[in-house]
Amino acid sequence: MSLTRIAFIGFGVVGQGLAEILVEQKEELSERYGFNFQVVAISDTMKGSVYDENGLHLQKILDIVKATGKINDYPEGIKGWDSQKTITETNANLIVEVSWTDIKTGEPAISHVKSAIKCYKHIVMTNKGPIALAVRELLAMAANNGVQVRFEGTVLSGTPAINLGLNNLAGVQISKVAGIVNGTTNYILTEMEKGLDYTSALKQAQELGYAEADPTADVEGFDALGKIVILANVVMNANLTKDEVSCQGITKITPQDIETAKQEGNRWKLIASAEIQSDGSVKAAVKPEKLPLEHPLAAVSGPINALTYTTKHLGEVTIIGPGAGRAATGYALLTDILDIHRTITRP
């Protein structure tokens, strides 16, 4: 029986979401998919760390973190290892990288990924930084070392945007991808159409947990920027950097803009797009657009995301689903983990 030994790097909302799923579905994962696992290590800069080569009691960890916020309160195991030591010196053979995202430098996540690859360990992540900034380098390193790097959850969380483009739409000749890839801004625009001004809609989004206390990454379009770079480079084989993508958020959209769009039969959406040009290059952008109400993306409201692939053989293919959230992002990680398991155990 093959055994996947997992180490978590980061144990915030997303990491705990995956942990809850692993606890709840452990028997099903074994019986249906032949996937057997132990979580042997967790390292989080705020909550502490613990390592036990024989496996941690994951439900006990979750209970302790909920009660005290401190992994170090777990009664067994080795404490005090930082993320790098947890990656390189534990007996884990799969790393779950769910530390914080820095779209400007990609660190410390890029270093985490490189360390895992050098130690011949597979890695799954929801962290956009490494994939937006260094995907070609990281995938080449992984291929050389015979390990896999998976990152489905970096774009639409549990809604399979990357797998759809790479696998299900293989061979259909994708010429364009465009969509709503940030739920926070989509929620704000939806509420503005109902009559709120921008400030009130943002405050409501923050109260509901859709927007951070500092919403800059969302409302200025930087989160969407990272996601469209990933889609362009991974699905469309581009070689874009984030600085080559024009980016405009929603902060300048006024109630009058919303009302004018209504009168025209249109609706504002923050659209991230990438399109193959006549010379074979790929041009990408993030900007607010007025869409006609009959457009598939115009009907997507609230914190929901949607993505449309324009193809030669199928025309337009649109996928709609949650783009964030504890369980949804946890399932994205699980999908990648199971995919790695299938490929390495396949006869």
Contacts in CASP RR format, 6 or more apart in sequence:
PFRMAT RR
TARGET T0000
AUTHOR 0000-0000-0000
METHOD contacts of the structure
MODEL  1
MSLTRIAFIGFGVVGQGLAEILVEQKEELSERYGFNFQVVAISDTMKGSV
YDENGLHLQKILDIVKATGKINDYPEGIKGWDSQKTITETNANLIVEVSW
TDIKTGEPAISHVKSAIKCYKHIVMTNKGPIALAVRELLAMAANNGVQVR
FEGTVLSGTPAINLGLNNLAGVQISKVAGIVNGTTNYILTEMEKGLDYTS
ALKQAQELGYAEADPTADVEGFDALGKIVILANVVMNANLTKDEVSCQGI
TKITPQDIETAKQEGNRWKLIASAEIQSDGSVKAAVKPEKLPLEHPLAAV
SGPINALTYTTKHLGEVTIIGPGAGRAATGYALLTDILDIHRTITRP
1 36 0 8 1.000
2 36 0 8 1.000
2 341 0 8 1.000
2 344 0 8 1.000
2 345 0 8 1.000
3 36 0 8 1.000
3 37 0 8 1.000
3 38 0 8 1.000
4 35 0 8 1.000
4 36 0 8 1.000
4 37 0 8 1.000
4 38 0 8 1.000
4 93 0 8 1.000
4 94 0 8 1.000
4 337 0 8 1.000
4 341 0 8 1.000
5 37 0 8 1.000
5 38 0 8 1.000
5 39 0 8 1.000
5 40 0 8 1.000
5 55 0 8 1.000
5 90 0 8 1.000
5 91 0 8 1.000
5 92 0 8 1.000
5 93 0 8 1.000
5 94 0 8 1.000
6 37 0 8 1.000
6 38 0 8 1.000
6 39 0 8 1.000
6 40 0 8 1.000
6 92 0 8 1.000
6 94 0 8 1.000
6 95 0 8 1.000
6 96 0 8 1.000
6 337 0 8 1.000
7 39 0 8 1.000
7 40 0 8 1.000
7 41 0 8 1.000
7 42 0 8 1.000
7 43 0 8 1.000
7 51 0 8 1.000
7 86 0 8 1.000
7 87 0 8 1.000
7 90 0 8 1.000
7 92 0 8 1.000
7 94 0 8 1.000
7 95 0 8 1.000
7 96 0 8 1.000
8 15 0 8 1.000
8 18 0 8 1.000
8 19 0 8 1.000
8 39 0 8 1.000
8 41 0 8 1.000
8 42 0 8 1.000
8 43 0 8 1.000
8 44 0 8 1.000
8 96 0 8 1.000
8 98 0 8 1.000
9 43 0 8 1.000
9 83 0 8 1.000
9 86 0 8 1.000
9 87 0 8 1.000
9 95 0 8 1.000
9 96 0 8 1.000
9 97 0 8 1.000
9 98 0 8 1.000
9 99 0 8 1.000
9 112 0 8 1.000
10 42 0 8 1.000
10 43 0 8 1.000
10 44 0 8 1.000
10 45 0 8 1.000
10 83 0 8 1.000
10 97 0 8 1.000
10 98 0 8 1.000
10 99 0 8 1.000
11 19 0 8 1.000
11 42 0 8 1.000
11 43 0 8 1.000
11 44 0 8 1.000
11 47 0 8 1.000
11 65 0 8 1.000
11 71 0 8 1.000
11 98 0 8 1.000
12 44 0 8 1.000
12 47 0 8 1.000
12 98 0 8 1.000
13 325 0 8 1.000
13 326 0 8 1.000
13 329 0 8 1.000
14 98 0 8 1.000
14 126 0 8 1.000
14 325 0 8 1.000
14 326 0 8 1.000
14 329 0 8 1.000
14 330 0 8 1.000
14 333 0 8 1.000
15 96 0 8 1.000
15 98 0 8 1.000
15 330 0 8 1.000
15 333 0 8 1.000
16 62 0 8 1.000
16 65 0 8 1.000
16 326 0 8 1.000
17 326 0 8 1.000
17 327 0 8 1.000
17 329 0 8 1.000
17 330 0 8 1.000
18 96 0 8 1.000
18 98 0 8 1.000
18 329 0 8 1.000
18 330 0 8 1.000
18 333 0 8 1.000
18 334 0 8 1.000
19 39 0 8 1.000
19 58 0 8 1.000
19 61 0 8 1.000
19 62 0 8 1.000
20 62 0 8 1.000
20 326 0 8 1.000
20 327 0 8 1.000
21 327 0 8 1.000
21 330 0 8 1.000
21 331 0 8 1.000
21 334 0 8 1.000
22 29 0 8 1.000
22 37 0 8 1.000
22 39 0 8 1.000
22 58 0 8 1.000
22 334 0 8 1.000
23 58 0 8 1.000
23 59 0 8 1.000
23 62 0 8 1.000
26 37 0 8 1.000
29 35 0 8 1.000
29 36 0 8 1.000
29 37 0 8 1.000
29 338 0 8 1.000
30 36 0 8 1.000
33 338 0 8 1.000
33 341 0 8 1.000
33 342 0 8 1.000
34 341 0 8 1.000
34 345 0 8 1.000
35 337 0 8 1.000
35 338 0 8 1.000
35 341 0 8 1.000
38 54 0 8 1.000
38 55 0 8 1.000
38 56 0 8 1.000
39 55 0 8 1.000
39 56 0 8 1.000
39 58 0 8 1.000
39 61 0 8 1.000
40 51 0 8 1.000
40 52 0 8 1.000
40 53 0 8 1.000
40 54 0 8 1.000
40 55 0 8 1.000
40 56 0 8 1.000
40 90 0 8 1.000
40 91 0 8 1.000
40 92 0 8 1.000
41 49 0 8 1.000
41 50 0 8 1.000
41 51 0 8 1.000
41 52 0 8 1.000
41 56 0 8 1.000
41 81 0 8 1.000
41 86 0 8 1.000
41 90 0 8 1.000
41 92 0 8 1.000
42 48 0 8 1.000
42 49 0 8 1.000
42 50 0 8 1.000
42 56 0 8 1.000
42 61 0 8 1.000
42 71 0 8 1.000
42 86 0 8 1.000
43 49 0 8 1.000
43 81 0 8 1.000
43 82 0 8 1.000
43 83 0 8 1.000
43 85 0 8 1.000
43 86 0 8 1.000
44 71 0 8 1.000
45 83 0 8 1.000
45 99 0 8 1.000
47 65 0 8 1.000
47 69 0 8 1.000
47 70 0 8 1.000
47 71 0 8 1.000
47 72 0 8 1.000
48 70 0 8 1.000
48 71 0 8 1.000
48 72 0 8 1.000
48 79 0 8 1.000
48 80 0 8 1.000
49 71 0 8 1.000
49 72 0 8 1.000
49 79 0 8 1.000
49 80 0 8 1.000
49 81 0 8 1.000
49 82 0 8 1.000
49 86 0 8 1.000
50 56 0 8 1.000
50 61 0 8 1.000
50 71 0 8 1.000
50 72 0 8 1.000
50 74 0 8 1.000
50 76 0 8 1.000
50 77 0 8 1.000
50 78 0 8 1.000
50 79 0 8 1.000
50 80 0 8 1.000
51 77 0 8 1.000
51 78 0 8 1.000
51 81 0 8 1.000
51 86 0 8 1.000
51 90 0 8 1.000
52 76 0 8 1.000
52 77 0 8 1.000
52 78 0 8 1.000
53 90 0 8 1.000
53 91 0 8 1.000
56 74 0 8 1.000
56 76 0 8 1.000
56 77 0 8 1.000
60 74 0 8 1.000
61 71 0 8 1.000
61 74 0 8 1.000
64 70 0 8 1.000
64 71 0 8 1.000
64 73 0 8 1.000
64 74 0 8 1.000
65 71 0 8 1.000
67 73 0 8 1.000
72 79 0 8 1.000
72 80 0 8 1.000
81 89 0 8 1.000
81 90 0 8 1.000
83 99 0 8 1.000
83 108 0 8 1.000
83 112 0 8 1.000
84 111 0 8 1.000
84 112 0 8 1.000
84 115 0 8 1.000
86 92 0 8 1.000
87 95 0 8 1.000
87 112 0 8 1.000
87 115 0 8 1.000
87 116 0 8 1.000
87 119 0 8 1.000
87 121 0 8 1.000
88 115 0 8 1.000
88 118 0 8 1.000
88 119 0 8 1.000
92 121 0 8 1.000
93 121 0 8 1.000
93 122 0 8 1.000
94 121 0 8 1.000
94 122 0 8 1.000
94 123 0 8 1.000
94 124 0 8 1.000
94 337 0 8 1.000
94 340 0 8 1.000
95 112 0 8 1.000
95 116 0 8 1.000
95 121 0 8 1.000
95 122 0 8 1.000
95 123 0 8 1.000
95 124 0 8 1.000
96 123 0 8 1.000
96 124 0 8 1.000
96 125 0 8 1.000
96 333 0 8 1.000
96 337 0 8 1.000
97 109 0 8 1.000
97 112 0 8 1.000
97 113 0 8 1.000
97 116 0 8 1.000
97 123 0 8 1.000
97 124 0 8 1.000
97 125 0 8 1.000
97 126 0 8 1.000
97 127 0 8 1.000
97 130 0 8 1.000
98 125 0 8 1.000
98 126 0 8 1.000
98 127 0 8 1.000
98 333 0 8 1.000
99 108 0 8 1.000
99 109 0 8 1.000
99 112 0 8 1.000
99 127 0 8 1.000
100 127 0 8 1.000
101 109 0 8 1.000
101 127 0 8 1.000
101 128 0 8 1.000
101 129 0 8 1.000
102 109 0 8 1.000
102 129 0 8 1.000
103 128 0 8 1.000
103 129 0 8 1.000
103 132 0 8 1.000
103 133 0 8 1.000
103 217 0 8 1.000
103 222 0 8 1.000
103 223 0 8 1.000
103 225 0 8 1.000
103 226 0 8 1.000
103 242 0 8 1.000
105 133 0 8 1.000
106 127 0 8 1.000
106 129 0 8 1.000
106 130 0 8 1.000
106 132 0 8 1.000
106 133 0 8 1.000
106 134 0 8 1.000
109 125 0 8 1.000
109 127 0 8 1.000
109 129 0 8 1.000
109 130 0 8 1.000
110 129 0 8 1.000
110 130 0 8 1.000
110 133 0 8 1.000
110 134 0 8 1.000
110 138 0 8 1.000
112 123 0 8 1.000
112 130 0 8 1.000
113 123 0 8 1.000
113 125 0 8 1.000
113 130 0 8 1.000
113 138 0 8 1.000
113 149 0 8 1.000
114 138 0 8 1.000
114 141 0 8 1.000
116 122 0 8 1.000
116 123 0 8 1.000
116 147 0 8 1.000
117 123 0 8 1.000
117 138 0 8 1.000
117 141 0 8 1.000
117 142 0 8 1.000
117 145 0 8 1.000
117 147 0 8 1.000
117 149 0 8 1.000
118 141 0 8 1.000
118 145 0 8 1.000
120 145 0 8 1.000
120 146 0 8 1.000
120 147 0 8 1.000
121 147 0 8 1.000
122 147 0 8 1.000
122 148 0 8 1.000
122 149 0 8 1.000
122 150 0 8 1.000
122 340 0 8 1.000
122 344 0 8 1.000
123 142 0 8 1.000
123 147 0 8 1.000
123 148 0 8 1.000
123 149 0 8 1.000
123 150 0 8 1.000
124 149 0 8 1.000
124 150 0 8 1.000
124 151 0 8 1.000
124 333 0 8 1.000
124 336 0 8 1.000
124 337 0 8 1.000
124 340 0 8 1.000
125 131 0 8 1.000
125 149 0 8 1.000
125 150 0 8 1.000
125 151 0 8 1.000
125 153 0 8 1.000
125 154 0 8 1.000
125 333 0 8 1.000
126 151 0 8 1.000
126 153 0 8 1.000
126 154 0 8 1.000
126 157 0 8 1.000
126 329 0 8 1.000
126 330 0 8 1.000
126 332 0 8 1.000
126 333 0 8 1.000
127 151 0 8 1.000
127 154 0 8 1.000
128 154 0 8 1.000
128 223 0 8 1.000
128 226 0 8 1.000
128 227 0 8 1.000
128 230 0 8 1.000
129 154 0 8 1.000
129 226 0 8 1.000
130 138 0 8 1.000
130 151 0 8 1.000
131 138 0 8 1.000
131 151 0 8 1.000
131 154 0 8 1.000
131 230 0 8 1.000
131 234 0 8 1.000
132 154 0 8 1.000
132 226 0 8 1.000
132 227 0 8 1.000
132 229 0 8 1.000
132 230 0 8 1.000
132 242 0 8 1.000
133 241 0 8 1.000
133 242 0 8 1.000
135 230 0 8 1.000
135 233 0 8 1.000
135 234 0 8 1.000
136 233 0 8 1.000
136 239 0 8 1.000
138 149 0 8 1.000
139 149 0 8 1.000
142 148 0 8 1.000
142 149 0 8 1.000
148 340 0 8 1.000
148 343 0 8 1.000
148 344 0 8 1.000
150 336 0 8 1.000
150 337 0 8 1.000
150 339 0 8 1.000
150 340 0 8 1.000
151 162 0 8 1.000
151 230 0 8 1.000
151 336 0 8 1.000
152 158 0 8 1.000
152 160 0 8 1.000
152 161 0 8 1.000
152 162 0 8 1.000
152 163 0 8 1.000
152 332 0 8 1.000
152 335 0 8 1.000
152 336 0 8 1.000
153 162 0 8 1.000
153 329 0 8 1.000
153 332 0 8 1.000
153 333 0 8 1.000
153 336 0 8 1.000
154 162 0 8 1.000
154 227 0 8 1.000
154 230 0 8 1.000
155 161 0 8 1.000
155 162 0 8 1.000
155 181 0 8 1.000
155 227 0 8 1.000
155 230 0 8 1.000
155 231 0 8 1.000
155 307 0 8 1.000
156 181 0 8 1.000
156 227 0 8 1.000
156 305 0 8 1.000
156 307 0 8 1.000
156 319 0 8 1.000
156 321 0 8 1.000
156 322 0 8 1.000
156 323 0 8 1.000
157 305 0 8 1.000
157 322 0 8 1.000
157 323 0 8 1.000
157 324 0 8 1.000
157 325 0 8 1.000
157 328 0 8 1.000
157 329 0 8 1.000
157 332 0 8 1.000
158 321 0 8 1.000
158 322 0 8 1.000
158 323 0 8 1.000
158 328 0 8 1.000
158 329 0 8 1.000
158 330 0 8 1.000
158 331 0 8 1.000
158 332 0 8 1.000
158 335 0 8 1.000
159 305 0 8 1.000
159 307 0 8 1.000
159 319 0 8 1.000
159 320 0 8 1.000
159 321 0 8 1.000
159 322 0 8 1.000
159 323 0 8 1.000
159 328 0 8 1.000
160 319 0 8 1.000
160 332 0 8 1.000
160 335 0 8 1.000
161 181 0 8 1.000
161 231 0 8 1.000
161 307 0 8 1.000
161 319 0 8 1.000
162 230 0 8 1.000
162 231 0 8 1.000
162 234 0 8 1.000
162 235 0 8 1.000
163 335 0 8 1.000
164 307 0 8 1.000
164 309 0 8 1.000
164 317 0 8 1.000
164 319 0 8 1.000
165 174 0 8 1.000
165 235 0 8 1.000
165 309 0 8 1.000
166 234 0 8 1.000
166 235 0 8 1.000
169 309 0 8 1.000
169 311 0 8 1.000
169 314 0 8 1.000
169 317 0 8 1.000
171 313 0 8 1.000
172 309 0 8 1.000
172 311 0 8 1.000
172 312 0 8 1.000
172 313 0 8 1.000
172 314 0 8 1.000
173 311 0 8 1.000
173 312 0 8 1.000
173 313 0 8 1.000
174 235 0 8 1.000
174 236 0 8 1.000
174 309 0 8 1.000
174 310 0 8 1.000
174 311 0 8 1.000
175 275 0 8 1.000
175 276 0 8 1.000
175 310 0 8 1.000
175 311 0 8 1.000
175 312 0 8 1.000
176 273 0 8 1.000
176 274 0 8 1.000
176 275 0 8 1.000
176 276 0 8 1.000
176 309 0 8 1.000
176 310 0 8 1.000
177 228 0 8 1.000
177 231 0 8 1.000
177 232 0 8 1.000
177 235 0 8 1.000
177 236 0 8 1.000
177 273 0 8 1.000
177 274 0 8 1.000
177 275 0 8 1.000
177 307 0 8 1.000
177 308 0 8 1.000
177 309 0 8 1.000
177 310 0 8 1.000
178 271 0 8 1.000
178 272 0 8 1.000
178 273 0 8 1.000
178 274 0 8 1.000
178 275 0 8 1.000
178 297 0 8 1.000
178 307 0 8 1.000
178 308 0 8 1.000
178 310 0 8 1.000
179 269 0 8 1.000
179 271 0 8 1.000
179 272 0 8 1.000
179 273 0 8 1.000
179 297 0 8 1.000
179 305 0 8 1.000
179 306 0 8 1.000
179 307 0 8 1.000
179 308 0 8 1.000
180 186 0 8 1.000
180 269 0 8 1.000
180 270 0 8 1.000
180 271 0 8 1.000
180 272 0 8 1.000
180 297 0 8 1.000
180 300 0 8 1.000
180 304 0 8 1.000
180 305 0 8 1.000
180 306 0 8 1.000
180 307 0 8 1.000
181 223 0 8 1.000
181 224 0 8 1.000
181 227 0 8 1.000
181 228 0 8 1.000
181 272 0 8 1.000
181 305 0 8 1.000
181 307 0 8 1.000
181 323 0 8 1.000
182 218 0 8 1.000
182 221 0 8 1.000
182 223 0 8 1.000
182 224 0 8 1.000
182 227 0 8 1.000
182 270 0 8 1.000
182 272 0 8 1.000
182 305 0 8 1.000
183 210 0 8 1.000
183 218 0 8 1.000
183 302 0 8 1.000
183 303 0 8 1.000
183 304 0 8 1.000
183 305 0 8 1.000
183 323 0 8 1.000
183 324 0 8 1.000
184 205 0 8 1.000
184 210 0 8 1.000
184 211 0 8 1.000
184 215 0 8 1.000
184 218 0 8 1.000
184 219 0 8 1.000
184 223 0 8 1.000
184 303 0 8 1.000
185 218 0 8 1.000
185 219 0 8 1.000
185 221 0 8 1.000
185 224 0 8 1.000
185 249 0 8 1.000
185 250 0 8 1.000
185 270 0 8 1.000
186 269 0 8 1.000
186 270 0 8 1.000
186 300 0 8 1.000
186 301 0 8 1.000
186 302 0 8 1.000
186 303 0 8 1.000
186 304 0 8 1.000
186 305 0 8 1.000
187 201 0 8 1.000
187 205 0 8 1.000
187 208 0 8 1.000
187 210 0 8 1.000
187 211 0 8 1.000
187 302 0 8 1.000
187 303 0 8 1.000
188 198 0 8 1.000
188 201 0 8 1.000
188 202 0 8 1.000
188 205 0 8 1.000
188 211 0 8 1.000
188 219 0 8 1.000
188 250 0 8 1.000
189 201 0 8 1.000
189 250 0 8 1.000
189 253 0 8 1.000
189 258 0 8 1.000
189 267 0 8 1.000
189 268 0 8 1.000
189 269 0 8 1.000
189 270 0 8 1.000
190 301 0 8 1.000
190 302 0 8 1.000
191 200 0 8 1.000
191 201 0 8 1.000
191 204 0 8 1.000
191 205 0 8 1.000
191 302 0 8 1.000
192 198 0 8 1.000
192 201 0 8 1.000
192 253 0 8 1.000
192 255 0 8 1.000
192 258 0 8 1.000
192 268 0 8 1.000
193 258 0 8 1.000
193 262 0 8 1.000
193 267 0 8 1.000
193 268 0 8 1.000
195 255 0 8 1.000
195 258 0 8 1.000
196 204 0 8 1.000
197 255 0 8 1.000
198 250 0 8 1.000
198 251 0 8 1.000
198 253 0 8 1.000
198 254 0 8 1.000
198 255 0 8 1.000
202 211 0 8 1.000
202 215 0 8 1.000
202 219 0 8 1.000
205 211 0 8 1.000
205 215 0 8 1.000
206 212 0 8 1.000
206 213 0 8 1.000
206 215 0 8 1.000
210 303 0 8 1.000
210 324 0 8 1.000
211 218 0 8 1.000
211 219 0 8 1.000
212 218 0 8 1.000
216 222 0 8 1.000
217 223 0 8 1.000
219 249 0 8 1.000
219 250 0 8 1.000
219 251 0 8 1.000
220 247 0 8 1.000
220 249 0 8 1.000
220 251 0 8 1.000
221 247 0 8 1.000
221 248 0 8 1.000
221 249 0 8 1.000
221 250 0 8 1.000
221 270 0 8 1.000
221 286 0 8 1.000
222 247 0 8 1.000
224 247 0 8 1.000
224 270 0 8 1.000
224 272 0 8 1.000
224 286 0 8 1.000
225 242 0 8 1.000
225 245 0 8 1.000
225 247 0 8 1.000
225 272 0 8 1.000
225 286 0 8 1.000
226 242 0 8 1.000
227 272 0 8 1.000
228 245 0 8 1.000
228 272 0 8 1.000
228 273 0 8 1.000
228 274 0 8 1.000
228 284 0 8 1.000
228 285 0 8 1.000
228 286 0 8 1.000
229 240 0 8 1.000
229 241 0 8 1.000
229 242 0 8 1.000
229 245 0 8 1.000
229 284 0 8 1.000
231 272 0 8 1.000
231 274 0 8 1.000
231 307 0 8 1.000
232 238 0 8 1.000
232 240 0 8 1.000
232 274 0 8 1.000
232 282 0 8 1.000
232 284 0 8 1.000
233 239 0 8 1.000
233 240 0 8 1.000
236 274 0 8 1.000
236 276 0 8 1.000
236 282 0 8 1.000
238 274 0 8 1.000
238 281 0 8 1.000
238 282 0 8 1.000
238 284 0 8 1.000
240 274 0 8 1.000
240 282 0 8 1.000
240 284 0 8 1.000
244 284 0 8 1.000
245 284 0 8 1.000
245 285 0 8 1.000
245 286 0 8 1.000
246 285 0 8 1.000
246 286 0 8 1.000
246 287 0 8 1.000
247 285 0 8 1.000
247 286 0 8 1.000
247 287 0 8 1.000
248 286 0 8 1.000
248 287 0 8 1.000
248 288 0 8 1.000
249 270 0 8 1.000
249 286 0 8 1.000
249 287 0 8 1.000
249 288 0 8 1.000
250 268 0 8 1.000
250 270 0 8 1.000
250 288 0 8 1.000
253 268 0 8 1.000
253 288 0 8 1.000
257 268 0 8 1.000
258 268 0 8 1.000
261 267 0 8 1.000
261 268 0 8 1.000
261 290 0 8 1.000
264 290 0 8 1.000
265 292 0 8 1.000
265 293 0 8 1.000
266 290 0 8 1.000
266 291 0 8 1.000
266 292 0 8 1.000
266 293 0 8 1.000
266 298 0 8 1.000
267 290 0 8 1.000
267 291 0 8 1.000
267 293 0 8 1.000
267 298 0 8 1.000
268 288 0 8 1.000
268 289 0 8 1.000
268 290 0 8 1.000
268 291 0 8 1.000
269 288 0 8 1.000
269 289 0 8 1.000
269 291 0 8 1.000
269 297 0 8 1.000
269 298 0 8 1.000
269 300 0 8 1.000
270 286 0 8 1.000
270 287 0 8 1.000
270 288 0 8 1.000
270 289 0 8 1.000
271 286 0 8 1.000
271 287 0 8 1.000
271 288 0 8 1.000
271 289 0 8 1.000
271 291 0 8 1.000
271 297 0 8 1.000
272 284 0 8 1.000
272 285 0 8 1.000
272 286 0 8 1.000
273 284 0 8 1.000
273 285 0 8 1.000
273 286 0 8 1.000
274 282 0 8 1.000
274 283 0 8 1.000
274 284 0 8 1.000
275 282 0 8 1.000
275 283 0 8 1.000
275 284 0 8 1.000
275 310 0 8 1.000
276 282 0 8 1.000
277 283 0 8 1.000
291 297 0 8 1.000
291 298 0 8 1.000
292 298 0 8 1.000
293 299 0 8 1.000
296 306 0 8 1.000
296 308 0 8 1.000
296 316 0 8 1.000
296 318 0 8 1.000
297 306 0 8 1.000
297 308 0 8 1.000
297 318 0 8 1.000
300 306 0 8 1.000
300 320 0 8 1.000
303 322 0 8 1.000
303 323 0 8 1.000
303 324 0 8 1.000
304 320 0 8 1.000
304 321 0 8 1.000
304 322 0 8 1.000
304 323 0 8 1.000
305 320 0 8 1.000
305 321 0 8 1.000
305 322 0 8 1.000
305 323 0 8 1.000
305 324 0 8 1.000
306 318 0 8 1.000
306 319 0 8 1.000
306 320 0 8 1.000
306 321 0 8 1.000
307 318 0 8 1.000
307 319 0 8 1.000
308 316 0 8 1.000
308 317 0 8 1.000
308 318 0 8 1.000
309 316 0 8 1.000
309 317 0 8 1.000
309 318 0 8 1.000
310 316 0 8 1.000
311 317 0 8 1.000
322 328 0 8 1.000
323 329 0 8 1.000
END
